[in-house]
Amino acid sequence: MKILLVEDEVDLCDLIAEILTDKYYSVVKANDGETGLYYAINEEFDAIILDVMLPQLNGWEILDRIRKKGNNVPILMLTALGDVEFRVKGLNKGADDYLPKPFDMKELIARVDALIRRSNQNALQNSVLTYEDLELNMFSKTVIRSGEKIDLTKKEYQILEYLMINQGKVVTKEELEDHLWTEEEQFWSDVLRTHIKNLRKKIDGGKSRKLINTIRGIGYALGN
């Protein structure tokens, strides 16, 4: 899952990003409104955490422009302005949730999880994804096949989660790279192929039925 975090307090931004990354989210950071808006309209995200008081463009302006583009990405407004009138303003402008500062990080994570779960209701019933004998729990971040728990690295888990959310269609290499790697992460030409190879070994190793398939020249898919 990929999140855009727009927050001008650098230390807070870095802390939130670190915690979200620990929860297996891929995070793109922006410390001003113009950069945040650029990312929001040029990349796809599963959720946006958007501060209101930002340099260059404030959160209200960014929210307006995102919604005028017809983009319904879930947006959580994050601000020191805690009065009810500001919360109402954000919700009326199209925000999905509103969290005043200071806040507990556990609540922030819970709010983000809830936004993503609601926006993907069809794919994320009860937050457990299944495909044949493979099961992935998005809350506990656990993966089980044929009753056996499988330990994955963070990136392996993110790849499998994305494939399972998009089961029934071919996911291109470019889509996986764009969705799961940020500009700050090191990326080399064979990194995705290496992760897929290791993931396939853990998921399909020793099994007669292979679930993770390569569609030559295009990308990857679950099943045939």
MOMOZI-V588585 format. One record per pair of residues at least 6 apart in sequence whose C-alpha atoms are under 7 Angstrom apart, sorted by the first residue. I is the first residue (numbers start at 0). J is the second residue. D is the distance in whole Angstrom. If there is no record, write none. Layout:
i->{I & I}
j->{J & J}
d->{D & D}
This chain:
i->{0 & 0 & 0 & 1 & 1 & 1 & 1 & 1 & 1 & 1 & 2 & 2 & 2 & 2 & 2 & 2 & 2 & 2 & 3 & 3 & 3 & 3 & 3 & 3 & 3 & 4 & 4 & 4 & 4 & 4 & 4 & 4 & 5 & 5 & 5 & 5 & 5 & 5 & 5 & 5 & 6 & 6 & 6 & 6 & 6 & 6 & 7 & 7 & 7 & 9 & 16 & 20 & 23 & 23 & 25 & 25 & 25 & 26 & 27 & 29 & 31 & 31 & 31 & 32 & 32 & 32 & 32 & 32 & 33 & 33 & 36 & 40 & 44 & 45 & 45 & 46 & 46 & 46 & 46 & 47 & 47 & 47 & 48 & 48 & 48 & 48 & 49 & 49 & 49 & 49 & 49 & 50 & 50 & 50 & 50 & 51 & 51 & 51 & 51 & 51 & 51 & 52 & 52 & 63 & 66 & 73 & 73 & 73 & 73 & 74 & 74 & 74 & 75 & 75 & 75 & 75 & 76 & 76 & 76 & 76 & 77 & 77 & 77 & 77 & 78 & 78 & 78 & 79 & 79 & 80 & 81 & 86 & 90 & 116 & 122 & 126 & 126 & 126 & 127 & 127 & 127 & 127 & 128 & 128 & 128 & 128 & 129 & 132 & 132 & 133 & 133 & 133 & 134 & 134 & 134 & 135 & 135 & 135 & 136 & 142 & 142 & 143 & 149 & 155 & 155 & 162 & 162 & 166 & 166 & 168 & 169 & 169 & 169 & 170 & 170 & 170 & 171 & 171 & 171 & 172 & 172 & 199 & 203 & 203 & 210 & 210 & 211 & 211 & 211 & 212 & 212 & 212 & 212 & 213 & 213}
j->{24 & 25 & 45 & 24 & 25 & 26 & 44 & 45 & 178 & 179 & 24 & 25 & 26 & 27 & 44 & 45 & 46 & 47 & 26 & 27 & 28 & 44 & 46 & 47 & 48 & 26 & 27 & 28 & 29 & 47 & 48 & 49 & 28 & 29 & 30 & 31 & 35 & 48 & 49 & 50 & 12 & 29 & 30 & 31 & 49 & 50 & 30 & 31 & 53 & 30 & 26 & 26 & 153 & 157 & 179 & 180 & 181 & 181 & 181 & 35 & 53 & 54 & 55 & 53 & 54 & 55 & 56 & 57 & 55 & 56 & 61 & 65 & 72 & 72 & 115 & 72 & 73 & 74 & 115 & 73 & 74 & 75 & 74 & 75 & 76 & 77 & 58 & 74 & 75 & 76 & 77 & 58 & 76 & 77 & 78 & 57 & 58 & 59 & 76 & 77 & 78 & 58 & 78 & 92 & 93 & 95 & 114 & 115 & 118 & 94 & 95 & 96 & 94 & 95 & 96 & 97 & 94 & 96 & 97 & 98 & 97 & 98 & 99 & 100 & 98 & 99 & 100 & 99 & 100 & 99 & 99 & 97 & 96 & 123 & 164 & 136 & 137 & 138 & 134 & 135 & 136 & 137 & 134 & 135 & 136 & 163 & 135 & 144 & 145 & 143 & 144 & 145 & 142 & 143 & 144 & 141 & 142 & 143 & 142 & 148 & 149 & 149 & 201 & 194 & 198 & 220 & 221 & 220 & 221 & 220 & 218 & 219 & 220 & 218 & 219 & 220 & 217 & 218 & 219 & 217 & 218 & 211 & 209 & 210 & 221 & 222 & 220 & 221 & 222 & 219 & 220 & 221 & 222 & 219 & 220}
d->{5 & 6 & 6 & 6 & 5 & 6 & 5 & 5 & 6 & 7 & 7 & 6 & 5 & 6 & 6 & 6 & 5 & 6 & 6 & 5 & 6 & 7 & 7 & 5 & 6 & 7 & 6 & 5 & 6 & 6 & 5 & 6 & 6 & 5 & 6 & 7 & 6 & 6 & 5 & 6 & 6 & 6 & 5 & 7 & 7 & 5 & 4 & 6 & 6 & 7 & 6 & 7 & 6 & 7 & 6 & 7 & 7 & 7 & 6 & 5 & 6 & 5 & 6 & 6 & 6 & 5 & 4 & 6 & 6 & 6 & 6 & 7 & 7 & 6 & 7 & 6 & 5 & 6 & 7 & 6 & 5 & 6 & 6 & 5 & 6 & 7 & 6 & 7 & 6 & 5 & 6 & 6 & 6 & 4 & 5 & 6 & 4 & 6 & 7 & 6 & 5 & 6 & 7 & 7 & 7 & 6 & 6 & 7 & 7 & 5 & 5 & 7 & 6 & 6 & 5 & 6 & 7 & 6 & 5 & 6 & 6 & 5 & 6 & 7 & 7 & 5 & 6 & 5 & 5 & 6 & 5 & 6 & 7 & 6 & 6 & 6 & 5 & 7 & 7 & 6 & 4 & 6 & 6 & 5 & 6 & 7 & 6 & 5 & 5 & 6 & 4 & 7 & 6 & 5 & 6 & 6 & 5 & 7 & 7 & 6 & 5 & 6 & 7 & 6 & 6 & 6 & 7 & 7 & 6 & 6 & 6 & 6 & 5 & 6 & 5 & 6 & 5 & 4 & 6 & 7 & 5 & 6 & 5 & 7 & 5 & 5 & 6 & 5 & 6 & 6 & 5 & 6 & 6 & 5 & 7}
